[in-house]
């Protein structure tokens, strides 16, 4: 889980000078509340919500756990404590749960589609996350059954198209291997010829970018014919969506990465209700 200090920045953003409405009209009383799901899906973000409520003196009873499937109407958390503090944390906690659960739910759905066609293939996130929320976005992908991929530029070597404008494929791979002897080398390629060149140069992972399913099959076939397929992991990315992901899975990839998991988030609906 991310640090409490990280989470408290979200409260500071929402209430830099306190909750002026609750402070004005709510006396110093305690109450009970429930956070409930308003749709079916995979829940995420409960650990973060629990950390925030606990910090402000609210007692929590978890009715489910992150990564579990829930139904509309299910109670996720039961709360009891200072009414003002529950109201202070309410929107921030719901925003975190809603975003993370939306990512986890979409990841689980796409993972299930892929696994139905190719049980060796995994679904992965990308660095296309909301600035400042990457730790939560990546955790949500994992809770949905996906692979987080790189957390950032410092985590792995991925030679992309703009690198290759400046340095040829073979030279780029050789330099990366010399500088990162203990890291796997991934390279983005857009055609079969470049995929074969990269595999021969010693790349560990080939990211086939913006290829059609037929193009992927052709490339994998050429790698097999050259005796190179078993040396490399095949990742697919670019233009892959819910309507096409099954065909890409059938094409024989090891990994399918989708920026849409985190850059186009369908918020999961949750609500908090005060109980008398």
GUSEKOL-550899 format. One record per residue (C-alpha): residue number from 1; residue in three letters; x, y negated, z negated. Coordinates in Angstrom, 3 decimals. Layout:
residues N
<r nr="NUM" rest="ALA" xx="X" yy="Y" zz="Z"/>
...
end
This chain:
residues 276
<r nr="1" rest="UNK" xx="0.000" yy="0.000" zz="0.000"/>
<r nr="2" rest="UNK" xx="1.078" yy="-3.598" zz="0.532"/>
<r nr="3" rest="UNK" xx="2.140" yy="-5.661" zz="-2.468"/>
<r nr="4" rest="UNK" xx="-0.295" yy="-7.508" zz="-4.692"/>
<r nr="5" rest="UNK" xx="1.618" yy="-10.719" zz="-3.940"/>
<r nr="6" rest="UNK" xx="0.845" yy="-10.226" zz="-0.239"/>
<r nr="7" rest="UNK" xx="-2.864" yy="-9.711" zz="-0.966"/>
<r nr="8" rest="UNK" xx="-3.141" yy="-12.676" zz="-3.299"/>
<r nr="9" rest="UNK" xx="-2.129" yy="-14.972" zz="-0.432"/>
<r nr="10" rest="UNK" xx="-5.513" yy="-14.161" zz="1.119"/>
<r nr="11" rest="UNK" xx="-7.282" yy="-15.336" zz="-2.052"/>
<r nr="12" rest="UNK" xx="-5.187" yy="-18.519" zz="-2.014"/>
<r nr="13" rest="UNK" xx="-6.247" yy="-19.081" zz="1.588"/>
<r nr="14" rest="UNK" xx="-9.940" yy="-18.696" zz="0.723"/>
<r nr="15" rest="UNK" xx="-9.940" yy="-20.527" zz="-2.610"/>
<r nr="16" rest="UNK" xx="-6.867" yy="-22.772" zz="-2.881"/>
<r nr="17" rest="UNK" xx="-8.586" yy="-24.836" zz="-5.615"/>
<r nr="18" rest="UNK" xx="-10.933" yy="-22.170" zz="-6.951"/>
<r nr="19" rest="UNK" xx="-14.504" yy="-21.222" zz="-6.034"/>
<r nr="20" rest="UNK" xx="-16.179" yy="-24.599" zz="-6.558"/>
<r nr="21" rest="UNK" xx="-19.703" yy="-23.239" zz="-6.062"/>
<r nr="22" rest="UNK" xx="-19.494" yy="-20.380" zz="-8.557"/>
<r nr="23" rest="UNK" xx="-17.519" yy="-22.510" zz="-11.017"/>
<r nr="24" rest="UNK" xx="-20.281" yy="-25.125" zz="-10.921"/>
<r nr="25" rest="UNK" xx="-23.381" yy="-22.946" zz="-11.282"/>
<r nr="26" rest="UNK" xx="-22.432" yy="-19.550" zz="-12.750"/>
<r nr="27" rest="UNK" xx="-21.892" yy="-19.316" zz="-16.525"/>
<r nr="28" rest="UNK" xx="-19.202" yy="-17.107" zz="-18.026"/>
<r nr="29" rest="UNK" xx="-21.182" yy="-13.876" zz="-17.787"/>
<r nr="30" rest="UNK" xx="-20.483" yy="-10.341" zz="-16.652"/>
<r nr="31" rest="UNK" xx="-22.382" yy="-8.347" zz="-14.059"/>
<r nr="32" rest="UNK" xx="-22.316" yy="-5.194" zz="-11.971"/>
<r nr="33" rest="UNK" xx="-22.023" yy="-4.983" zz="-8.201"/>
<r nr="34" rest="UNK" xx="-21.727" yy="-2.436" zz="-5.413"/>
<r nr="35" rest="UNK" xx="-19.853" yy="-2.460" zz="-2.128"/>
<r nr="36" rest="UNK" xx="-21.723" yy="-0.369" zz="0.440"/>
<r nr="37" rest="UNK" xx="-21.161" yy="0.697" zz="4.021"/>
<r nr="38" rest="UNK" xx="-23.700" yy="-0.560" zz="6.537"/>
<r nr="39" rest="UNK" xx="-22.688" yy="1.826" zz="9.322"/>
<r nr="40" rest="UNK" xx="-21.105" yy="5.230" zz="9.877"/>
<r nr="41" rest="UNK" xx="-17.343" yy="5.486" zz="10.282"/>
<r nr="42" rest="UNK" xx="-13.938" yy="5.953" zz="8.691"/>
<r nr="43" rest="UNK" xx="-13.360" yy="3.799" zz="5.632"/>
<r nr="44" rest="UNK" xx="-10.105" yy="1.943" zz="4.953"/>
<r nr="45" rest="UNK" xx="-8.983" yy="-0.955" zz="2.794"/>
<r nr="46" rest="UNK" xx="-10.426" yy="0.287" zz="-0.497"/>
<r nr="47" rest="UNK" xx="-6.996" yy="0.455" zz="-2.134"/>
<r nr="48" rest="UNK" xx="-6.368" yy="-3.188" zz="-1.268"/>
<r nr="49" rest="UNK" xx="-9.817" yy="-4.271" zz="-2.497"/>
<r nr="50" rest="UNK" xx="-9.296" yy="-2.334" zz="-5.729"/>
<r nr="51" rest="UNK" xx="-5.946" yy="-4.046" zz="-6.317"/>
<r nr="52" rest="UNK" xx="-7.497" yy="-7.491" zz="-5.908"/>
<r nr="53" rest="UNK" xx="-10.523" yy="-6.878" zz="-8.109"/>
<r nr="54" rest="UNK" xx="-8.357" yy="-5.253" zz="-10.797"/>
<r nr="55" rest="UNK" xx="-6.006" yy="-8.227" zz="-10.804"/>
<r nr="56" rest="UNK" xx="-8.923" yy="-10.493" zz="-11.687"/>
<r nr="57" rest="UNK" xx="-10.176" yy="-8.275" zz="-14.505"/>
<r nr="58" rest="UNK" xx="-12.913" yy="-6.408" zz="-12.672"/>
<r nr="59" rest="UNK" xx="-13.368" yy="-2.710" zz="-13.418"/>
<r nr="60" rest="UNK" xx="-13.792" yy="-0.416" zz="-10.411"/>
<r nr="61" rest="UNK" xx="-15.184" yy="3.023" zz="-9.854"/>
<r nr="62" rest="UNK" xx="-14.325" yy="4.493" zz="-6.461"/>
<r nr="63" rest="UNK" xx="-17.110" yy="6.529" zz="-4.890"/>
<r nr="64" rest="UNK" xx="-15.017" yy="7.556" zz="-1.869"/>
<r nr="65" rest="UNK" xx="-11.416" yy="7.285" zz="-0.654"/>
<r nr="66" rest="UNK" xx="-9.567" yy="5.609" zz="2.194"/>
<r nr="67" rest="UNK" xx="-9.541" yy="7.799" zz="5.294"/>
<r nr="68" rest="UNK" xx="-12.855" yy="9.490" zz="4.489"/>
<r nr="69" rest="UNK" xx="-15.902" yy="9.443" zz="6.776"/>
<r nr="70" rest="UNK" xx="-18.871" yy="7.553" zz="5.347"/>
<r nr="71" rest="UNK" xx="-22.494" yy="7.006" zz="6.319"/>
<r nr="72" rest="UNK" xx="-24.526" yy="3.809" zz="6.380"/>
<r nr="73" rest="UNK" xx="-25.801" yy="3.145" zz="2.866"/>
<r nr="74" rest="UNK" xx="-22.991" yy="4.988" zz="1.082"/>
<r nr="75" rest="UNK" xx="-21.624" yy="3.225" zz="-2.005"/>
<r nr="76" rest="UNK" xx="-17.891" yy="2.703" zz="-1.636"/>
<r nr="77" rest="UNK" xx="-17.004" yy="0.896" zz="-4.870"/>
<r nr="78" rest="UNK" xx="-18.894" yy="0.144" zz="-8.084"/>
<r nr="79" rest="UNK" xx="-17.752" yy="-3.023" zz="-9.842"/>
<r nr="80" rest="UNK" xx="-18.283" yy="-4.455" zz="-13.304"/>
<r nr="81" rest="UNK" xx="-16.736" yy="-7.526" zz="-14.860"/>
<r nr="82" rest="UNK" xx="-16.743" yy="-11.331" zz="-14.797"/>
<r nr="83" rest="UNK" xx="-19.326" yy="-12.516" zz="-12.281"/>
<r nr="84" rest="UNK" xx="-17.196" yy="-15.449" zz="-11.140"/>
<r nr="85" rest="UNK" xx="-14.250" yy="-13.178" zz="-10.382"/>
<r nr="86" rest="UNK" xx="-16.371" yy="-10.713" zz="-8.415"/>
<r nr="87" rest="UNK" xx="-17.657" yy="-13.613" zz="-6.306"/>
<r nr="88" rest="UNK" xx="-14.132" yy="-15.016" zz="-5.925"/>
<r nr="89" rest="UNK" xx="-12.789" yy="-11.782" zz="-4.442"/>
<r nr="90" rest="UNK" xx="-15.951" yy="-10.781" zz="-2.560"/>
<r nr="91" rest="UNK" xx="-15.321" yy="-12.166" zz="0.927"/>
<r nr="92" rest="UNK" xx="-11.602" yy="-11.406" zz="1.028"/>
<r nr="93" rest="UNK" xx="-12.179" yy="-7.781" zz="0.016"/>
<r nr="94" rest="UNK" xx="-15.005" yy="-7.341" zz="2.525"/>
<r nr="95" rest="UNK" xx="-12.878" yy="-8.856" zz="5.284"/>
<r nr="96" rest="UNK" xx="-10.028" yy="-6.455" zz="4.528"/>
<r nr="97" rest="UNK" xx="-12.292" yy="-3.402" zz="4.335"/>
<r nr="98" rest="UNK" xx="-14.210" yy="-4.453" zz="7.457"/>
<r nr="99" rest="UNK" xx="-11.157" yy="-4.989" zz="9.632"/>
<r nr="100" rest="UNK" xx="-9.226" yy="-1.957" zz="8.440"/>
<r nr="101" rest="UNK" xx="-12.265" yy="0.321" zz="8.665"/>
<r nr="102" rest="UNK" xx="-12.988" yy="-0.929" zz="12.172"/>
<r nr="103" rest="UNK" xx="-9.450" yy="-0.011" zz="13.244"/>
<r nr="104" rest="UNK" xx="-9.571" yy="3.351" zz="11.460"/>
<r nr="105" rest="UNK" xx="-12.965" yy="4.212" zz="12.952"/>
<r nr="106" rest="UNK" xx="-11.896" yy="3.408" zz="16.503"/>
<r nr="107" rest="UNK" xx="-8.612" yy="5.264" zz="16.055"/>
<r nr="108" rest="UNK" xx="-10.419" yy="8.385" zz="14.803"/>
<r nr="109" rest="UNK" xx="-12.871" yy="8.313" zz="17.711"/>
<r nr="110" rest="UNK" xx="-10.113" yy="8.042" zz="20.331"/>
<r nr="111" rest="UNK" xx="-7.964" yy="10.630" zz="18.568"/>
<r nr="112" rest="UNK" xx="-10.858" yy="13.083" zz="18.650"/>
<r nr="113" rest="UNK" xx="-11.318" yy="12.473" zz="22.396"/>
<r nr="114" rest="UNK" xx="-7.631" yy="13.021" zz="23.094"/>
<r nr="115" rest="UNK" xx="-7.336" yy="16.103" zz="20.906"/>
<r nr="116" rest="UNK" xx="-10.319" yy="17.700" zz="22.658"/>
<r nr="117" rest="UNK" xx="-8.378" yy="17.584" zz="25.939"/>
<r nr="118" rest="UNK" xx="-4.773" yy="17.971" zz="24.752"/>
<r nr="119" rest="UNK" xx="-4.162" yy="19.010" zz="21.154"/>
<r nr="120" rest="UNK" xx="-0.431" yy="18.157" zz="21.457"/>
<r nr="121" rest="UNK" xx="-1.173" yy="14.506" zz="22.270"/>
<r nr="122" rest="UNK" xx="-1.376" yy="11.759" zz="19.646"/>
<r nr="123" rest="UNK" xx="-2.881" yy="8.266" zz="19.696"/>
<r nr="124" rest="UNK" xx="-0.665" yy="5.376" zz="18.569"/>
<r nr="125" rest="UNK" xx="-0.936" yy="1.705" zz="17.770"/>
<r nr="126" rest="UNK" xx="1.322" yy="-1.025" zz="19.125"/>
<r nr="127" rest="UNK" xx="2.779" yy="-4.357" zz="17.979"/>
<r nr="128" rest="UNK" xx="-0.335" yy="-6.120" zz="19.301"/>
<r nr="129" rest="UNK" xx="-1.559" yy="-6.879" zz="15.799"/>
<r nr="130" rest="UNK" xx="-2.885" yy="-10.010" zz="14.146"/>
<r nr="131" rest="UNK" xx="0.086" yy="-12.060" zz="12.876"/>
<r nr="132" rest="UNK" xx="0.304" yy="-11.700" zz="9.119"/>
<r nr="133" rest="UNK" xx="-1.888" yy="-8.583" zz="9.068"/>
<r nr="134" rest="UNK" xx="0.424" yy="-6.022" zz="10.677"/>
<r nr="135" rest="UNK" xx="0.951" yy="-4.009" zz="7.496"/>
<r nr="136" rest="UNK" xx="-2.803" yy="-3.592" zz="7.060"/>
<r nr="137" rest="UNK" xx="-3.452" yy="-2.969" zz="10.756"/>
<r nr="138" rest="UNK" xx="-0.792" yy="-0.273" zz="10.948"/>
<r nr="139" rest="UNK" xx="-2.009" yy="1.400" zz="7.751"/>
<r nr="140" rest="UNK" xx="-5.536" yy="1.479" zz="9.173"/>
<r nr="141" rest="UNK" xx="-4.306" yy="3.242" zz="12.322"/>
<r nr="142" rest="UNK" xx="-2.689" yy="5.923" zz="10.153"/>
<r nr="143" rest="UNK" xx="-5.848" yy="6.320" zz="8.038"/>
<r nr="144" rest="UNK" xx="-7.755" yy="6.869" zz="11.278"/>
<r nr="145" rest="UNK" xx="-5.412" yy="9.710" zz="12.212"/>
<r nr="146" rest="UNK" xx="-3.148" yy="7.767" zz="14.565"/>
<r nr="147" rest="UNK" xx="0.581" yy="7.182" zz="14.825"/>
<r nr="148" rest="UNK" xx="1.714" yy="3.694" zz="13.710"/>
<r nr="149" rest="UNK" xx="4.522" yy="3.497" zz="16.343"/>
<r nr="150" rest="UNK" xx="7.061" yy="0.724" zz="15.665"/>
<r nr="151" rest="UNK" xx="6.281" yy="-1.618" zz="12.800"/>
<r nr="152" rest="UNK" xx="8.477" yy="-4.269" zz="14.410"/>
<r nr="153" rest="UNK" xx="11.423" yy="-4.957" zz="16.670"/>
<r nr="154" rest="UNK" xx="13.854" yy="-3.846" zz="13.973"/>
<r nr="155" rest="UNK" xx="12.401" yy="-0.346" zz="13.739"/>
<r nr="156" rest="UNK" xx="13.250" yy="1.251" zz="17.048"/>
<r nr="157" rest="UNK" xx="14.765" yy="0.771" zz="20.485"/>
<r nr="158" rest="UNK" xx="12.182" yy="0.177" zz="23.207"/>
<r nr="159" rest="UNK" xx="13.616" yy="-1.116" zz="26.480"/>
<r nr="160" rest="UNK" xx="10.831" yy="-2.965" zz="28.277"/>
<r nr="161" rest="UNK" xx="10.325" yy="-4.454" zz="31.728"/>
<r nr="162" rest="UNK" xx="11.725" yy="-7.868" zz="30.791"/>
<r nr="163" rest="UNK" xx="14.908" yy="-6.228" zz="29.501"/>
<r nr="164" rest="UNK" xx="15.258" yy="-4.405" zz="32.816"/>
<r nr="165" rest="UNK" xx="15.053" yy="-7.653" zz="34.758"/>
<r nr="166" rest="UNK" xx="18.353" yy="-8.515" zz="33.103"/>
<r nr="167" rest="UNK" xx="20.044" yy="-5.098" zz="32.802"/>
<r nr="168" rest="UNK" xx="19.697" yy="-2.016" zz="35.102"/>
<r nr="169" rest="UNK" xx="18.075" yy="1.115" zz="33.666"/>
<r nr="170" rest="UNK" xx="21.201" yy="3.264" zz="33.321"/>
<r nr="171" rest="UNK" xx="23.266" yy="0.434" zz="31.842"/>
<r nr="172" rest="UNK" xx="20.506" yy="-0.497" zz="29.415"/>
<r nr="173" rest="UNK" xx="20.220" yy="3.072" zz="28.129"/>
<r nr="174" rest="UNK" xx="23.980" yy="3.473" zz="27.818"/>
<r nr="175" rest="UNK" xx="24.302" yy="0.226" zz="25.866"/>
<r nr="176" rest="UNK" xx="21.370" yy="1.122" zz="23.602"/>
<r nr="177" rest="UNK" xx="22.838" yy="4.542" zz="22.837"/>
<r nr="178" rest="UNK" xx="26.235" yy="3.026" zz="22.050"/>
<r nr="179" rest="UNK" xx="24.703" yy="0.446" zz="19.717"/>
<r nr="180" rest="UNK" xx="22.143" yy="2.778" zz="18.102"/>
<r nr="181" rest="UNK" xx="23.732" yy="6.184" zz="17.860"/>
<r nr="182" rest="UNK" xx="21.207" yy="7.468" zz="15.329"/>
<r nr="183" rest="UNK" xx="18.050" yy="6.070" zz="16.922"/>
<r nr="184" rest="UNK" xx="15.933" yy="7.502" zz="19.684"/>
<r nr="185" rest="UNK" xx="15.956" yy="5.441" zz="22.867"/>
<r nr="186" rest="UNK" xx="12.618" yy="4.657" zz="24.474"/>
<r nr="187" rest="UNK" xx="12.274" yy="2.950" zz="27.847"/>
<r nr="188" rest="UNK" xx="9.309" yy="1.592" zz="29.746"/>
<r nr="189" rest="UNK" xx="9.070" yy="2.633" zz="33.402"/>
<r nr="190" rest="UNK" xx="6.420" yy="2.021" zz="36.024"/>
<r nr="191" rest="UNK" xx="7.218" yy="4.579" zz="38.718"/>
<r nr="192" rest="UNK" xx="8.278" yy="8.204" zz="39.064"/>
<r nr="193" rest="UNK" xx="11.719" yy="7.364" zz="40.448"/>
<r nr="194" rest="UNK" xx="12.593" yy="5.182" zz="37.465"/>
<r nr="195" rest="UNK" xx="11.309" yy="7.828" zz="35.057"/>
<r nr="196" rest="UNK" xx="13.680" yy="10.412" zz="36.541"/>
<r nr="197" rest="UNK" xx="16.599" yy="7.952" zz="36.496"/>
<r nr="198" rest="UNK" xx="15.905" yy="7.104" zz="32.847"/>
<r nr="199" rest="UNK" xx="15.647" yy="10.758" zz="31.799"/>
<r nr="200" rest="UNK" xx="18.934" yy="11.563" zz="33.530"/>
<r nr="201" rest="UNK" xx="20.552" yy="8.598" zz="31.799"/>
<r nr="202" rest="UNK" xx="19.664" yy="10.046" zz="28.401"/>
<r nr="203" rest="UNK" xx="16.439" yy="8.333" zz="27.351"/>
<r nr="204" rest="UNK" xx="14.569" yy="10.186" zz="24.604"/>
<r nr="205" rest="UNK" xx="11.117" yy="8.721" zz="25.234"/>
<r nr="206" rest="UNK" xx="9.647" yy="7.610" zz="28.548"/>
<r nr="207" rest="UNK" xx="6.859" yy="5.055" zz="28.305"/>
<r nr="208" rest="UNK" xx="4.917" yy="5.401" zz="31.555"/>
<r nr="209" rest="UNK" xx="3.300" yy="1.995" zz="31.861"/>
<r nr="210" rest="UNK" xx="0.205" yy="1.171" zz="33.926"/>
<r nr="211" rest="UNK" xx="0.223" yy="4.484" zz="35.813"/>
<r nr="212" rest="UNK" xx="-2.920" yy="6.243" zz="36.998"/>
<r nr="213" rest="UNK" xx="-3.617" yy="9.759" zz="35.673"/>
<r nr="214" rest="UNK" xx="-2.515" yy="11.122" zz="39.049"/>
<r nr="215" rest="UNK" xx="0.683" yy="9.068" zz="38.809"/>
<r nr="216" rest="UNK" xx="1.352" yy="10.514" zz="35.373"/>
<r nr="217" rest="UNK" xx="0.854" yy="14.066" zz="36.663"/>
<r nr="218" rest="UNK" xx="3.165" yy="13.409" zz="39.586"/>
<r nr="219" rest="UNK" xx="5.859" yy="11.979" zz="37.314"/>
<r nr="220" rest="UNK" xx="5.662" yy="14.872" zz="34.865"/>
<r nr="221" rest="UNK" xx="5.848" yy="17.280" zz="37.811"/>
<r nr="222" rest="UNK" xx="8.999" yy="15.602" zz="39.121"/>
<r nr="223" rest="UNK" xx="10.576" yy="15.715" zz="35.670"/>
<r nr="224" rest="UNK" xx="9.766" yy="19.419" zz="35.398"/>
<r nr="225" rest="UNK" xx="11.219" yy="20.093" zz="38.850"/>
<r nr="226" rest="UNK" xx="14.424" yy="18.316" zz="37.835"/>
<r nr="227" rest="UNK" xx="14.636" yy="20.276" zz="34.560"/>
<r nr="228" rest="UNK" xx="14.191" yy="17.099" zz="32.531"/>
<r nr="229" rest="UNK" xx="10.695" yy="17.394" zz="31.054"/>
<r nr="230" rest="UNK" xx="11.706" yy="19.206" zz="27.874"/>
<r nr="231" rest="UNK" xx="14.333" yy="16.557" zz="27.092"/>
<r nr="232" rest="UNK" xx="11.857" yy="13.689" zz="26.782"/>
<r nr="233" rest="UNK" xx="8.692" yy="12.631" zz="25.030"/>
<r nr="234" rest="UNK" xx="6.107" yy="11.194" zz="27.415"/>
<r nr="235" rest="UNK" xx="4.181" yy="8.170" zz="26.182"/>
<r nr="236" rest="UNK" xx="1.438" yy="6.426" zz="28.155"/>
<r nr="237" rest="UNK" xx="0.286" yy="2.842" zz="27.836"/>
<r nr="238" rest="UNK" xx="-1.348" yy="0.048" zz="29.784"/>
<r nr="239" rest="UNK" xx="-4.968" yy="-0.216" zz="30.881"/>
<r nr="240" rest="UNK" xx="-6.090" yy="2.885" zz="28.987"/>
<r nr="241" rest="UNK" xx="-9.537" yy="2.599" zz="27.417"/>
<r nr="242" rest="UNK" xx="-12.269" yy="4.732" zz="25.900"/>
<r nr="243" rest="UNK" xx="-13.686" yy="5.540" zz="29.308"/>
<r nr="244" rest="UNK" xx="-10.386" yy="6.777" zz="30.756"/>
<r nr="245" rest="UNK" xx="-8.441" yy="8.162" zz="27.801"/>
<r nr="246" rest="UNK" xx="-9.636" yy="11.756" zz="28.318"/>
<r nr="247" rest="UNK" xx="-8.198" yy="11.834" zz="31.851"/>
<r nr="248" rest="UNK" xx="-4.884" yy="10.489" zz="30.615"/>
<r nr="249" rest="UNK" xx="-4.791" yy="13.108" zz="27.854"/>
<r nr="250" rest="UNK" xx="-5.405" yy="15.839" zz="30.435"/>
<r nr="251" rest="UNK" xx="-2.449" yy="14.570" zz="32.476"/>
<r nr="252" rest="UNK" xx="-0.053" yy="16.057" zz="29.919"/>
<r nr="253" rest="UNK" xx="1.263" yy="13.198" zz="27.804"/>
<r nr="254" rest="UNK" xx="2.642" yy="13.548" zz="24.272"/>
<r nr="255" rest="UNK" xx="1.534" yy="10.126" zz="23.062"/>
<r nr="256" rest="UNK" xx="-0.967" yy="7.479" zz="24.194"/>
<r nr="257" rest="UNK" xx="-0.506" yy="3.987" zz="22.745"/>
<r nr="258" rest="UNK" xx="-3.267" yy="1.399" zz="22.861"/>
<r nr="259" rest="UNK" xx="-2.995" yy="-2.263" zz="21.922"/>
<r nr="260" rest="UNK" xx="-6.801" yy="-2.355" zz="21.780"/>
<r nr="261" rest="UNK" xx="-6.745" yy="-0.470" zz="18.478"/>
<r nr="262" rest="UNK" xx="-5.568" yy="-3.633" zz="16.750"/>
<r nr="263" rest="UNK" xx="-6.020" yy="-6.571" zz="19.142"/>
<r nr="264" rest="UNK" xx="-9.700" yy="-5.918" zz="19.889"/>
<r nr="265" rest="UNK" xx="-11.097" yy="-4.898" zz="16.517"/>
<r nr="266" rest="UNK" xx="-14.786" yy="-4.120" zz="16.099"/>
<r nr="267" rest="UNK" xx="-15.394" yy="-5.077" zz="12.508"/>
<r nr="268" rest="UNK" xx="-16.934" yy="-2.380" zz="10.308"/>
<r nr="269" rest="UNK" xx="-19.948" yy="-3.725" zz="8.455"/>
<r nr="270" rest="UNK" xx="-19.806" yy="-3.600" zz="4.646"/>
<r nr="271" rest="UNK" xx="-21.714" yy="-5.577" zz="2.039"/>
<r nr="272" rest="UNK" xx="-21.394" yy="-6.477" zz="-1.640"/>
<r nr="273" rest="UNK" xx="-24.534" yy="-6.844" zz="-3.717"/>
<r nr="274" rest="UNK" xx="-24.778" yy="-8.102" zz="-7.283"/>
<r nr="275" rest="UNK" xx="-26.879" yy="-5.828" zz="-9.512"/>
<r nr="276" rest="UNK" xx="-28.839" yy="-7.177" zz="-12.490"/>
end
